[in-house]
Amino acid sequence: MNWLATLNESQLKAVIHPGGPLFVVAGAGTGKTKTLTSRIAYLIMNGVEAKRILAVTFTNKAAREMKQRVIEMTGPHAMSVWLYTFHAFGLQILRNHIAELPYGYRPNFTVIDEDDGKKIIQDQIKELGLDTKEYSIRLLKNLISLYKSNRMDGFERTDEEKIYQKYQDYLKENQLLDFDDLLLYTLELLEEIPSVRERYQSHFEHVLVDEFQDTDAIQYKILKILGTKHKNVFVVGDPDQSIYAFRGANYENAKLFEKDFGAEKIILEQNYRSTNQILKAANQLIQYNFDRPSAKNLESDLGVGEPPIYHHAESDYRETFFVVNEIHKLTQRGYQYDDIAVLYRNNALSRLFEDSFIKSSIPYIIYGGLSFYERKEIKDAIAYIRVILDQSQDFYLKRIVNVPKRSIGLVSLQKLEQQARELGVSMFDAIDYVKVTPQAKGGLLEFKKLILEMSRDFSDMVELSQITPYLMEKTGYLEMLKAEGSEISDDRINNLRELQSVFTRGDIYYEGSFVEKLTEQLDQIALYTDQDQDVEEFNHVKLSTYHQVKGLEFKVVFMVVMEENIFPSDRVLMQPAELEEERRIAYVGITRAKEKLYMSYADKRMVYGSMRYSYPSRFIQESRVKLDQPKTIYEGDYVSHLLKQGDKVEHNVFGIGVVIRVDDDIATIAFAMPHGIKRILESHPAIRKIMK
């Protein structure tokens, strides 16, 4: 067991714990997975049968990696450890015992995915004789999931309850289980069937839990039942990194575990990731949370390191210039793009940074998500605009003819396309002639009327800023997203509101009539999406929300748009528990950084098409270790401008030019004849800086 020698004092104390309940409070970067896998290996090497050990985690990837590590430490007999995700563990139990529940299930039941569930709900609405157009299937599926997992007392409408009942009956009749059932039926077996409960309470001698801070109420109840006899429950987690309340994670589980089991506690504070100036900022920030079941103070042996850099920009664009310039400076010092992450609170905030990275030839990927212009709702909005401008655009018509739903199915669409080919006209013009079901025909005619009305209204518009609110209201798209009522639909609404900023800026950037400005804007968006995004899978800056990168680490982290009412959001300021979760999200952001940490904010920012004046996030002040640290770093024009005297640039129309000077936001650029000297906004999308 020479691997024991690689553990620090706190890790070793946890690994060789003599037994009984133990809460290992593992701070960020303190080696929690190493501690957990070493504990499993230690138990096996000290005579505990591998099959008597249950370890649960949250992802299949983590479960596979942990099992592999244990096998490498102890040999192949560790294969029989029960190392699963919570849902996979439930599946194992149900395969053996589901027939003991009074629902008629057999052991060969089938597990359905999210899309299967939505299709079944849609079918049950029809079976009940209800109108599918009156319901959001996504919202109903979400409501059913919340209801089943006890996060909702009941349904507001009797129809919803009928649909739920029909859905559950259908699952039972067809031997189907959804993901919620995997946990709920497992809990029901353990609570209601004494023989099953006693079998597994006796079978498992040790229960271990990874990422304990992410467990929900149902998962905790399962763990409590399994560990109630032997009390050998070993949980590893960090309440300070509990950031998934919106998925049902119960922050109170840490306190419940200590109360229900009388658990001992070991705190891992030795960090192996970050330098101490970064850790001091994290420690300083999280102290402002009052509700901390296990306070700790992270330290590392990686040296003092550089203090975090707090950057105060004049505007949102100046903030992106700062990030771009710092990235160029970092790469000149030997950092790779892969070493760098730019983190923000919500997806809609990625757009400005994407635009600036494209203009500056910085390769990037949206980690765990789509580029702003590749998101479904943005592509839908652009498709609507293109069809309004030109009804012969069949490709875009097919995308949005049934969005929101107008009872136009795939078969009707194929018939329309065929009819258009036969007549030699556009699909839009073929709508009057195609023979489809009365319901589909009504939907097509409704769509045609809508597009013609919107086309007339567009002809009266003057400003591009009028487009997005009109489009979302007139098409019913906003109403559709609001009806879904989920976290995802909120994000999608925010993305569409951010599209408003794109068009509002277009009024500044482009000249000519409304249609000419709009055409230029659409061309620029097409260029961004089709040509500029680098698709190679290596050496990119990561653009991401904080939730997507929990568990990852980067040499350099930029925490951007650190402004009150954005991070923390204005929705949580009057709710202490939610404000504390926002602070934990910021803590997770800081602790992703290994060597360099930047926090930036801007005085003014265009948010959803309107200019707002901002204040720095309270998290900036709370993370400051010394009051004398500079609020802003400036290095002349280097920080405050994207362009400087002598830079070579390329313009979409004027070709190659040289920057003569930059005054405020205006760059004076000398182009070859016949264009000559031009004064252009340095953030103008038509300009791209040529890197040396």
C-alpha positions as CSV (number, residue, x, y, z in Angstrom):
1,M,0.0,0.0,0.0
2,N,2.8,2.4,-1.0
3,W,0.1,4.8,-2.3
4,L,-0.7,5.7,1.3
5,A,2.6,7.5,1.4
6,T,1.4,9.9,-1.3
7,L,-1.5,11.2,1.0
8,N,-1.2,14.3,3.2
9,E,-2.0,14.1,6.9
10,S,-5.7,15.0,6.5
11,Q,-6.2,12.7,3.6
12,L,-4.5,9.8,5.4
13,K,-6.6,10.4,8.5
14,A,-9.8,10.1,6.4
15,V,-8.6,7.1,4.4
16,I,-7.6,5.0,7.5
17,H,-10.7,6.1,9.5
18,P,-11.6,3.2,11.8
19,G,-15.3,3.2,10.8
20,G,-18.6,4.9,11.5
21,P,-20.0,8.0,9.8
22,L,-17.5,10.5,8.4
23,F,-17.9,13.8,6.5
24,V,-14.8,14.6,4.5
25,V,-15.1,18.3,3.7
26,A,-12.9,18.5,0.6
27,G,-12.2,22.0,-0.5
28,A,-11.6,22.9,-4.1
29,G,-8.5,21.2,-5.5
30,T,-7.7,19.2,-2.3
31,G,-7.7,15.8,-3.9
32,K,-11.2,14.5,-3.0
33,T,-11.3,11.8,-5.7
34,K,-7.9,10.6,-4.6
35,T,-9.1,10.4,-1.0
36,L,-12.3,8.6,-1.9
37,T,-10.6,6.0,-4.2
38,S,-7.8,5.5,-1.6
39,R,-10.5,4.9,1.0
40,I,-12.1,2.2,-1.1
41,A,-8.7,0.6,-1.8
42,Y,-7.8,0.7,1.9
43,L,-11.0,-1.1,2.9
44,I,-10.4,-3.8,0.3
45,M,-6.8,-4.3,1.4
46,N,-7.9,-4.5,5.0
47,G,-10.3,-7.4,4.4
48,V,-13.6,-5.9,3.4
49,E,-15.1,-7.8,0.4
50,A,-15.3,-5.6,-2.6
51,K,-18.9,-6.6,-3.3
52,R,-19.8,-5.2,0.2
53,I,-18.8,-1.7,-0.8
54,L,-21.2,0.7,-2.4
55,A,-19.8,4.0,-3.8
56,V,-22.1,6.5,-5.6
57,T,-21.2,9.5,-7.7
58,F,-22.9,11.8,-10.3
59,T,-21.6,11.0,-13.7
60,N,-20.8,7.8,-15.6
61,K,-17.4,9.2,-16.5
62,A,-16.5,9.8,-12.8
63,A,-17.7,6.3,-11.9
64,R,-15.6,4.6,-14.6
65,E,-12.5,6.6,-13.7
66,M,-12.9,5.9,-9.9
67,K,-13.3,2.2,-10.5
68,Q,-10.2,2.1,-12.8
69,R,-8.2,3.9,-10.1
70,V,-9.3,1.4,-7.4
71,I,-8.4,-1.6,-9.7
72,E,-5.0,-0.1,-10.3
73,M,-4.4,0.2,-6.5
74,T,-5.7,-3.2,-5.4
75,G,-5.9,-5.5,-8.4
76,P,-8.8,-7.1,-10.5
77,H,-10.8,-8.3,-7.4
78,A,-11.9,-4.6,-7.0
79,M,-14.1,-5.2,-10.1
80,S,-17.0,-6.3,-7.8
81,V,-17.2,-3.0,-6.0
82,W,-20.6,-1.4,-6.5
83,L,-19.4,1.9,-8.0
84,Y,-22.3,3.6,-9.8
85,T,-24.2,6.8,-10.5
86,F,-27.3,7.1,-8.3
87,H,-29.5,6.2,-11.2
88,A,-27.4,3.2,-12.3
89,F,-27.5,2.0,-8.7
90,G,-31.3,2.3,-8.7
91,L,-31.4,0.4,-11.9
92,Q,-29.5,-2.5,-10.3
93,I,-31.9,-2.7,-7.4
94,L,-35.0,-2.5,-9.6
95,R,-33.8,-5.2,-12.0
96,N,-33.8,-7.6,-9.0
97,H,-36.8,-6.4,-7.0
98,I,-39.3,-4.2,-9.0
99,A,-41.8,-7.1,-9.1
100,E,-42.2,-6.7,-5.4
101,L,-43.8,-3.3,-5.9
102,P,-47.6,-3.4,-6.5
103,Y,-47.5,-1.9,-10.0
104,G,-47.2,-5.0,-12.1
105,Y,-43.6,-4.3,-13.3
106,R,-41.4,-7.2,-14.5
107,P,-37.6,-7.3,-14.2
108,N,-37.2,-6.7,-18.0
109,F,-38.7,-3.2,-17.9
110,T,-37.3,-0.5,-20.3
111,V,-35.9,2.8,-19.2
112,I,-37.0,5.8,-21.4
113,D,-35.1,9.0,-22.1
114,E,-36.3,12.6,-21.9
115,D,-37.5,12.7,-25.5
116,D,-39.4,9.4,-25.2
117,G,-41.2,10.9,-22.1
118,K,-42.3,14.0,-24.0
119,K,-43.6,11.9,-26.9
120,I,-45.7,9.8,-24.4
121,I,-47.1,12.9,-22.7
122,Q,-48.1,14.3,-26.1
123,D,-49.9,11.1,-27.0
124,Q,-51.7,11.1,-23.7
125,I,-53.0,14.6,-24.2
126,K,-54.5,13.4,-27.5
127,E,-56.0,10.3,-25.8
128,L,-57.7,12.6,-23.3
129,G,-59.3,14.6,-26.1
130,L,-57.4,17.7,-25.2
131,D,-55.8,20.2,-27.6
132,T,-52.0,19.6,-27.8
133,K,-51.6,23.2,-28.9
134,E,-52.7,24.4,-25.5
135,Y,-49.8,22.7,-23.7
136,S,-46.1,23.0,-23.7
137,I,-44.8,19.4,-23.7
138,R,-41.5,20.5,-22.2
139,L,-43.1,22.3,-19.4
140,L,-45.4,19.4,-18.6
141,K,-42.5,17.0,-18.5
142,N,-40.7,19.3,-16.2
143,L,-43.7,19.7,-13.9
144,I,-44.2,15.9,-13.8
145,S,-40.5,15.5,-12.9
146,L,-40.8,18.1,-10.1
147,Y,-44.0,16.5,-8.8
148,K,-42.5,13.0,-8.8
149,S,-39.3,14.1,-7.0
150,N,-41.3,15.9,-4.2
151,R,-40.2,19.4,-5.3
152,M,-43.8,20.4,-6.0
153,D,-46.9,19.8,-3.9
154,G,-49.4,19.3,-6.7
155,F,-50.6,20.5,-10.1
156,E,-52.3,23.8,-10.5
157,R,-54.8,22.6,-13.1
158,T,-56.9,19.4,-13.0
159,D,-56.0,18.7,-16.7
160,E,-52.4,18.6,-15.7
161,E,-53.1,16.0,-13.0
162,K,-55.1,13.9,-15.5
163,I,-52.2,14.0,-18.0
164,Y,-49.8,13.0,-15.2
165,Q,-52.0,10.1,-14.2
166,K,-52.4,8.9,-17.9
167,Y,-48.6,9.2,-18.3
168,Q,-47.9,7.1,-15.2
169,D,-50.5,4.5,-16.2
170,Y,-49.0,4.3,-19.7
171,L,-45.5,3.7,-18.3
172,K,-46.8,1.0,-16.0
173,E,-48.9,-0.7,-18.8
174,N,-45.9,-0.7,-21.1
175,Q,-43.2,-1.7,-18.6
176,L,-41.5,1.6,-18.9
177,L,-39.6,3.7,-16.3
178,D,-38.3,7.3,-16.6
179,F,-35.2,8.6,-14.8
180,D,-37.2,9.9,-11.8
181,D,-38.7,6.4,-11.4
182,L,-35.3,4.9,-11.0
183,L,-34.8,6.7,-7.8
184,L,-38.4,6.9,-6.6
185,Y,-39.1,3.2,-6.9
186,T,-35.7,2.3,-5.3
187,L,-36.6,4.5,-2.3
188,E,-40.1,2.9,-2.2
189,L,-38.6,-0.6,-2.1
190,L,-36.3,0.4,0.7
191,E,-39.1,2.1,2.7
192,E,-42.0,-0.3,2.1
193,I,-40.5,-3.8,1.6
194,P,-38.8,-4.9,4.8
195,S,-37.0,-7.9,3.1
196,V,-35.4,-5.6,0.5
197,R,-34.4,-3.0,3.0
198,E,-32.8,-5.6,5.3
199,R,-31.1,-7.4,2.5
200,Y,-29.2,-4.3,1.3
201,Q,-28.6,-2.9,4.8
202,S,-26.9,-6.2,5.6
203,H,-25.2,-6.6,2.2
204,F,-23.3,-3.3,2.1
205,E,-20.8,-2.9,4.9
206,H,-19.6,0.5,3.7
207,V,-21.4,3.2,1.7
208,L,-19.3,6.1,0.2
209,V,-20.7,9.2,-1.6
210,D,-18.9,11.5,-4.0
211,E,-19.9,15.1,-4.5
212,F,-22.2,14.9,-1.5
213,Q,-23.1,18.6,-1.8
214,D,-25.0,17.8,-5.0
215,T,-27.4,15.2,-3.5
216,D,-31.1,15.9,-3.4
217,A,-33.7,14.9,-0.9
218,I,-34.6,11.5,-2.5
219,Q,-30.9,10.5,-2.8
220,Y,-30.2,11.4,0.8
221,K,-33.2,9.3,2.0
222,I,-31.8,6.3,0.1
223,L,-28.3,6.8,1.6
224,K,-29.8,7.2,5.1
225,I,-31.7,3.9,4.9
226,L,-28.7,2.0,3.5
227,G,-26.4,3.3,6.2
228,T,-28.6,3.3,9.2
229,K,-27.5,-0.1,10.6
230,H,-23.7,-0.2,10.2
231,K,-23.3,3.6,10.1
232,N,-20.2,3.2,7.9
233,V,-21.2,6.1,5.7
234,F,-18.2,8.1,4.2
235,V,-19.3,11.2,2.3
236,V,-17.0,13.6,0.5
237,G,-18.1,17.0,-0.6
238,D,-17.8,20.7,-0.3
239,P,-20.8,22.7,0.8
240,D,-19.0,25.9,-0.4
241,Q,-19.3,24.4,-3.9
242,S,-23.0,23.6,-3.7
243,I,-24.3,25.4,-6.9
244,Y,-27.0,23.1,-8.2
245,A,-30.1,24.1,-6.3
246,F,-32.0,24.6,-9.6
247,R,-31.5,20.9,-10.3
248,G,-32.8,19.9,-6.8
249,A,-29.5,19.7,-4.8
250,N,-30.4,20.1,-1.2
251,Y,-27.9,22.4,0.7
252,E,-29.3,21.2,4.0
253,N,-28.1,17.6,3.4
254,A,-24.7,18.4,5.0
255,K,-26.4,19.4,8.3
256,L,-28.9,16.5,8.1
257,F,-26.0,14.0,7.7
258,E,-24.2,15.4,10.8
259,K,-27.5,15.4,12.8
260,D,-28.9,12.0,11.7
261,F,-25.6,10.1,11.9
262,G,-23.6,12.1,14.5
263,A,-20.8,12.1,11.9
264,E,-17.2,13.0,12.6
265,K,-15.7,15.6,10.3
266,I,-12.3,15.9,8.6
267,I,-11.5,19.0,6.6
268,L,-9.1,18.9,3.6
269,E,-7.6,22.3,3.2
270,Q,-4.3,21.5,1.4
271,N,-4.9,22.7,-2.1
272,Y,-2.9,21.3,-5.0
273,R,-4.2,23.5,-7.7
274,S,-3.8,27.3,-7.1
275,T,-1.2,29.7,-5.8
276,N,-1.9,31.4,-2.4
277,Q,-3.0,34.8,-3.6
278,I,-5.8,33.2,-5.5
279,L,-6.8,31.0,-2.6
280,K,-6.8,34.0,-0.2
281,A,-9.3,35.8,-2.5
282,A,-11.5,32.6,-2.5
283,N,-11.3,32.3,1.3
284,Q,-12.0,36.0,1.7
285,L,-15.1,35.8,-0.5
286,I,-16.7,32.8,1.0
287,Q,-16.4,34.1,4.5
288,Y,-19.3,36.4,3.7
289,N,-21.7,33.5,3.6
290,F,-23.3,33.0,7.0
291,D,-24.7,29.5,6.3
292,R,-21.6,27.4,6.1
293,P,-21.8,23.9,7.8
294,S,-18.0,23.5,7.5
295,A,-15.8,26.6,7.3
296,K,-12.3,26.0,6.0
297,N,-9.3,28.0,4.8
298,L,-7.5,26.7,1.7
299,E,-3.7,26.9,1.4
300,S,-1.2,25.5,-1.0
301,D,2.6,24.8,-1.3
302,L,2.6,26.4,-4.8
303,G,3.9,29.7,-3.7
304,V,2.5,33.1,-3.1
305,G,1.8,33.7,-6.8
306,E,0.4,36.8,-8.4
307,P,-2.5,38.7,-6.8
308,P,-5.8,38.7,-8.7
309,I,-6.2,41.5,-11.2
310,Y,-9.3,43.6,-10.8
311,H,-10.1,45.5,-14.0
312,H,-12.5,48.5,-14.3
313,A,-13.5,49.2,-17.9
314,E,-15.4,52.2,-19.2
315,S,-17.8,50.1,-21.3
316,D,-18.7,46.6,-22.2
317,Y,-16.6,46.8,-25.4
318,R,-13.6,48.2,-23.5
319,E,-13.9,45.2,-21.2
320,T,-13.6,42.8,-24.2
321,F,-10.7,44.8,-25.5
322,F,-9.0,44.3,-22.2
323,V,-9.5,40.6,-22.2
324,V,-8.3,40.3,-25.9
325,N,-5.2,42.3,-25.1
326,E,-4.4,40.3,-22.0
327,I,-4.8,37.1,-23.9
328,H,-2.4,38.3,-26.6
329,K,0.1,39.3,-23.9
330,L,-0.3,35.9,-22.2
331,T,0.3,34.0,-25.4
332,Q,3.5,36.0,-26.0
333,R,4.7,35.0,-22.6
334,G,4.3,31.3,-23.4
335,Y,0.7,30.5,-22.3
336,Q,-1.4,28.4,-24.7
337,Y,-5.0,29.3,-25.6
338,D,-6.0,26.0,-23.9
339,D,-4.7,27.4,-20.6
340,I,-7.2,30.2,-20.6
341,A,-10.9,30.3,-19.6
342,V,-13.3,33.2,-19.8
343,L,-16.2,32.6,-17.4
344,Y,-19.6,34.4,-17.1
345,R,-22.8,34.0,-15.2
346,N,-25.2,33.2,-18.1
347,N,-24.9,32.1,-21.7
348,A,-26.2,35.3,-23.2
349,L,-23.1,37.1,-22.0
350,S,-20.8,35.1,-24.4
351,R,-21.7,37.1,-27.5
352,L,-19.5,40.2,-27.0
353,F,-16.5,38.1,-26.3
354,E,-17.2,35.8,-29.2
355,D,-17.4,38.9,-31.5
356,S,-14.1,40.3,-30.1
357,F,-12.3,37.0,-30.3
358,I,-13.4,36.5,-34.0
359,K,-12.2,40.0,-34.8
360,S,-8.9,39.4,-33.1
361,S,-8.3,35.9,-34.5
362,I,-8.4,34.3,-31.1
363,P,-9.5,30.6,-31.4
364,Y,-12.3,29.8,-28.9
365,I,-14.9,27.2,-28.1
366,I,-18.1,27.6,-26.1
367,Y,-17.5,24.9,-23.5
368,G,-20.5,22.7,-22.9
369,G,-22.7,24.9,-25.1
370,L,-23.2,26.5,-28.5
371,S,-21.8,29.6,-30.0
372,F,-24.3,32.5,-29.5
373,Y,-25.3,32.6,-33.2
374,E,-25.6,28.8,-33.3
375,R,-28.3,28.6,-30.6
376,K,-31.7,27.4,-31.8
377,E,-33.6,30.5,-30.7
378,I,-31.1,32.8,-32.4
379,K,-31.2,30.7,-35.7
380,D,-35.0,30.7,-35.5
381,A,-35.2,34.5,-35.2
382,I,-32.7,35.0,-38.1
383,A,-34.7,32.5,-40.2
384,Y,-37.9,34.5,-39.5
385,I,-36.2,37.7,-40.6
386,R,-34.8,36.2,-43.8
387,V,-38.3,34.9,-44.8
388,I,-39.9,38.2,-44.0
389,L,-37.3,39.9,-46.3
390,D,-37.5,37.3,-49.0
391,Q,-40.4,34.8,-49.1
392,S,-38.5,32.6,-51.7
393,Q,-36.0,31.4,-49.0
394,D,-37.3,27.8,-48.7
395,F,-34.4,26.7,-46.5
396,Y,-35.3,29.2,-43.8
397,L,-39.1,28.7,-44.3
398,K,-38.7,25.0,-43.5
399,R,-37.0,25.9,-40.2
400,I,-39.7,28.1,-38.8
401,V,-43.0,27.2,-40.5
402,N,-44.0,25.1,-37.5
403,V,-42.3,27.2,-34.8
404,P,-44.3,27.9,-32.7
405,K,-46.4,24.8,-33.5
406,R,-49.1,25.3,-36.1
407,S,-50.1,21.6,-36.7
408,I,-47.8,21.3,-39.7
409,G,-46.2,17.9,-39.6
410,L,-43.3,16.5,-41.6
411,V,-45.6,14.8,-44.1
412,S,-47.4,18.1,-44.8
413,L,-44.1,19.8,-45.2
414,Q,-42.9,17.2,-47.7
415,K,-46.1,17.6,-49.7
416,L,-45.6,21.4,-49.8
417,E,-42.0,21.0,-51.0
418,Q,-43.2,18.6,-53.7
419,Q,-45.9,20.9,-54.8
420,A,-43.5,23.8,-55.0
421,R,-41.2,21.8,-57.3
422,E,-44.0,20.8,-59.6
423,L,-45.2,24.3,-59.9
424,G,-41.7,25.8,-60.2
425,V,-42.4,28.3,-57.4
426,S,-41.2,28.9,-53.8
427,M,-42.7,26.8,-51.0
428,F,-44.3,30.0,-49.7
429,D,-46.1,30.6,-53.0
430,A,-47.2,26.9,-53.1
431,I,-49.1,27.2,-49.8
432,D,-52.3,28.1,-51.6
433,Y,-52.2,25.1,-53.9
434,V,-51.0,22.2,-51.7
435,K,-53.5,19.5,-50.6
436,V,-52.9,18.5,-47.0
437,T,-55.2,17.9,-44.0
438,P,-57.5,20.7,-43.0
439,Q,-55.6,21.3,-39.8
440,A,-52.2,21.5,-41.6
441,K,-53.7,23.7,-44.4
442,G,-55.1,26.1,-41.7
443,G,-51.6,26.2,-40.1
444,L,-49.9,27.0,-43.4
445,L,-52.4,29.7,-44.3
446,E,-52.0,31.2,-40.8
447,F,-48.2,31.2,-41.3
448,K,-48.5,32.9,-44.8
449,K,-50.8,35.6,-43.4
450,L,-48.4,36.2,-40.5
451,I,-45.3,36.6,-42.8
452,L,-47.1,39.0,-45.2
453,E,-48.3,41.1,-42.3
454,M,-44.8,41.2,-40.9
455,S,-43.3,42.1,-44.2
456,R,-45.6,45.1,-44.5
457,D,-44.7,46.2,-40.9
458,F,-41.0,45.8,-41.7
459,S,-41.4,48.3,-44.6
460,D,-42.5,50.9,-42.0
461,M,-39.6,50.3,-39.7
462,V,-36.6,52.8,-39.4
463,E,-34.4,51.4,-36.6
464,L,-33.0,47.8,-36.4
465,S,-33.6,48.0,-32.6
466,Q,-37.4,47.6,-33.4
467,I,-37.0,44.1,-34.8
468,T,-36.5,41.7,-31.9
469,P,-39.3,42.8,-29.6
470,Y,-41.7,43.0,-32.6
471,L,-40.6,39.6,-33.9
472,M,-40.9,37.8,-30.6
473,E,-44.3,39.2,-29.8
474,K,-45.9,38.9,-33.3
475,T,-44.7,35.3,-33.9
476,G,-45.7,34.0,-30.5
477,Y,-42.2,32.8,-29.9
478,L,-41.8,34.6,-26.6
479,E,-45.1,33.3,-25.4
480,M,-44.0,29.8,-26.3
481,L,-40.8,30.0,-24.3
482,K,-42.6,31.6,-21.3
483,A,-45.1,28.7,-21.3
484,E,-42.3,26.2,-21.0
485,G,-41.3,27.8,-17.7
486,S,-38.0,26.0,-17.3
487,E,-34.4,27.2,-16.5
488,I,-33.5,26.4,-20.2
489,S,-36.4,28.5,-21.6
490,D,-35.3,31.4,-19.3
491,D,-31.8,31.2,-20.9
492,R,-33.3,31.2,-24.3
493,I,-35.4,34.3,-23.6
494,N,-32.3,36.0,-22.3
495,N,-30.4,35.0,-25.5
496,L,-33.2,36.6,-27.6
497,R,-33.1,39.7,-25.5
498,E,-29.3,39.8,-26.1
499,L,-30.0,39.6,-29.9
500,Q,-31.7,43.0,-29.3
501,S,-28.2,44.4,-28.4
502,V,-26.9,43.1,-31.8
503,F,-29.5,45.0,-33.8
504,T,-29.3,48.1,-31.6
505,R,-25.5,48.3,-32.2
506,G,-26.3,47.7,-35.9
507,D,-28.1,51.0,-36.0
508,I,-24.7,52.6,-35.0
509,Y,-22.5,50.6,-37.2
510,Y,-24.3,50.5,-40.5
511,E,-25.6,53.2,-42.9
512,G,-28.4,53.4,-45.4
513,S,-32.1,52.4,-45.3
514,F,-33.6,50.0,-42.8
515,V,-33.3,47.1,-45.3
516,E,-29.7,48.0,-46.3
517,K,-28.7,48.1,-42.6
518,L,-30.5,44.9,-41.9
519,T,-28.9,43.1,-44.9
520,E,-25.4,44.2,-43.7
521,Q,-26.2,43.0,-40.2
522,L,-27.4,39.6,-41.5
523,D,-24.3,39.2,-43.7
524,Q,-22.1,39.9,-40.7
525,I,-23.9,37.3,-38.6
526,A,-23.6,34.8,-41.5
527,L,-19.9,35.4,-41.7
528,Y,-19.5,34.9,-38.0
529,T,-21.3,31.6,-38.0
530,D,-20.1,30.1,-41.2
531,Q,-16.5,31.2,-41.7
532,D,-14.9,32.6,-38.5
533,Q,-15.5,30.0,-35.9
534,D,-12.5,27.7,-35.8
535,V,-13.6,24.1,-35.6
536,E,-10.4,22.4,-34.8
537,E,-10.6,20.7,-31.4
538,F,-7.3,21.8,-29.8
539,N,-5.8,25.0,-28.4
540,H,-8.8,27.2,-27.9
541,V,-9.7,29.7,-25.2
542,K,-12.8,28.2,-23.3
543,L,-15.8,30.5,-23.1
544,S,-18.2,29.1,-20.4
545,T,-20.7,29.6,-17.6
546,Y,-19.4,28.7,-14.1
547,H,-21.7,25.7,-13.9
548,Q,-20.2,24.1,-17.0
549,V,-16.6,24.2,-15.6
550,K,-17.1,23.0,-12.1
551,G,-14.5,20.3,-11.5
552,L,-12.1,21.7,-14.2
553,E,-9.0,23.9,-13.8
554,F,-7.2,26.4,-15.9
555,K,-3.9,28.3,-15.6
556,V,-5.6,31.6,-16.4
557,V,-9.2,32.5,-15.5
558,F,-11.1,35.7,-16.5
559,M,-14.2,36.2,-14.5
560,V,-16.0,38.8,-16.7
561,V,-19.2,41.0,-16.4
562,M,-18.8,41.1,-12.6
563,E,-21.6,43.6,-12.1
564,E,-24.4,44.0,-9.6
565,N,-27.8,42.8,-11.0
566,I,-25.9,40.4,-13.4
567,F,-23.7,38.6,-10.9
568,P,-25.3,38.5,-8.4
569,S,-28.5,38.6,-10.4
570,D,-31.1,41.2,-9.4
571,R,-33.5,38.3,-8.8
572,V,-31.7,37.0,-5.7
573,L,-30.7,40.2,-3.9
574,M,-33.7,40.0,-1.5
575,Q,-33.3,36.3,-0.9
576,P,-30.4,35.5,1.5
577,A,-30.2,31.7,0.6
578,E,-30.1,32.4,-3.2
579,L,-27.6,35.2,-2.7
580,E,-25.3,32.8,-0.8
581,E,-25.6,30.3,-3.7
582,E,-24.5,33.1,-6.1
583,R,-21.5,33.7,-3.9
584,R,-20.7,30.0,-4.0
585,I,-20.8,30.2,-7.8
586,A,-18.3,33.0,-7.7
587,Y,-16.1,30.9,-5.3
588,V,-16.2,28.0,-7.7
589,G,-15.0,30.5,-10.4
590,I,-12.1,31.8,-8.4
591,T,-11.0,28.3,-7.5
592,R,-10.7,27.2,-11.1
593,A,-7.6,29.4,-11.5
594,K,-4.2,27.9,-11.0
595,E,-1.8,30.8,-11.7
596,K,-3.6,34.0,-12.8
597,L,-7.1,35.3,-12.0
598,Y,-8.8,38.4,-13.5
599,M,-12.1,39.9,-12.5
600,S,-13.5,42.6,-14.7
601,Y,-16.5,44.9,-14.9
602,A,-17.7,47.9,-16.9
603,D,-19.3,51.2,-16.0
604,K,-21.9,50.9,-18.8
605,R,-23.2,47.9,-20.8
606,M,-25.8,47.4,-23.4
607,V,-28.2,44.8,-21.9
608,Y,-31.0,43.5,-24.0
609,G,-30.8,46.5,-26.3
610,S,-30.7,49.3,-23.7
611,M,-27.6,51.0,-22.2
612,R,-27.3,50.4,-18.5
613,Y,-24.9,52.0,-16.0
614,S,-23.4,49.4,-13.8
615,Y,-21.8,49.0,-10.4
616,P,-19.0,46.4,-9.6
617,S,-20.3,43.2,-8.2
618,R,-20.1,42.9,-4.4
619,F,-18.1,39.8,-5.0
620,I,-15.2,41.9,-6.3
621,Q,-14.9,43.9,-3.1
622,E,-15.6,40.8,-0.9
623,S,-12.7,38.9,-2.5
624,R,-10.1,41.7,-2.2
625,V,-7.5,40.7,0.3
626,K,-5.9,44.1,0.7
627,L,-7.7,47.4,0.5
628,D,-4.7,49.0,-1.2
629,Q,-4.8,46.8,-4.2
630,P,-5.4,48.9,-7.3
631,K,-9.0,49.0,-8.5
632,T,-7.9,49.2,-12.1
633,I,-4.9,48.3,-14.1
634,Y,-4.0,50.5,-17.1
635,E,-1.0,50.4,-19.3
636,G,-1.8,53.4,-21.5
637,D,-3.8,52.6,-24.6
638,Y,-2.8,48.9,-24.4
639,V,-5.7,48.1,-22.1
640,S,-8.3,50.6,-23.1
641,H,-8.2,50.1,-26.9
642,L,-8.4,47.2,-29.3
643,L,-6.4,49.1,-31.8
644,K,-3.3,51.3,-31.5
645,Q,-1.2,53.4,-33.8
646,G,0.7,51.3,-36.3
647,D,-1.6,48.3,-36.2
648,K,-2.5,46.7,-39.6
649,V,-6.2,46.0,-40.1
650,E,-8.4,44.5,-42.8
651,H,-11.7,46.0,-43.7
652,N,-14.4,44.0,-45.5
653,V,-14.7,46.7,-48.2
654,F,-11.6,48.9,-48.0
655,G,-9.0,46.1,-47.8
656,I,-5.8,46.5,-45.9
657,G,-5.1,49.6,-43.9
658,V,-2.8,51.1,-41.2
659,V,-4.1,52.8,-38.0
660,I,-2.8,56.4,-37.8
661,R,-4.4,57.1,-34.4
662,V,-7.2,56.2,-32.0
663,D,-9.4,58.9,-30.4
664,D,-12.0,57.7,-27.9
665,D,-13.8,54.9,-29.9
666,I,-12.8,56.2,-33.3
667,A,-9.8,54.8,-35.3
668,T,-8.3,56.9,-38.1
669,I,-7.1,54.4,-40.7
670,A,-5.2,54.9,-43.9
671,F,-6.3,52.6,-46.7
672,A,-4.9,52.3,-50.2
673,M,-6.4,54.5,-52.9
674,P,-9.1,55.1,-53.9
675,H,-10.4,54.8,-50.3
676,G,-7.8,56.9,-48.5
677,I,-8.2,58.0,-44.9
678,K,-11.3,56.7,-43.0
679,R,-12.5,57.3,-39.5
680,I,-14.3,54.2,-38.2
681,L,-15.5,52.8,-34.8
682,E,-12.7,50.6,-33.6
683,S,-15.3,48.0,-32.5
684,H,-16.9,48.0,-36.0
685,P,-17.5,44.4,-37.1
686,A,-16.2,45.1,-40.6
687,I,-12.6,45.6,-39.2
688,R,-10.3,42.8,-38.3
689,K,-6.9,43.4,-36.7
690,I,-4.1,41.6,-38.5
691,M,-1.9,39.8,-36.0
692,K,1.8,39.9,-36.6
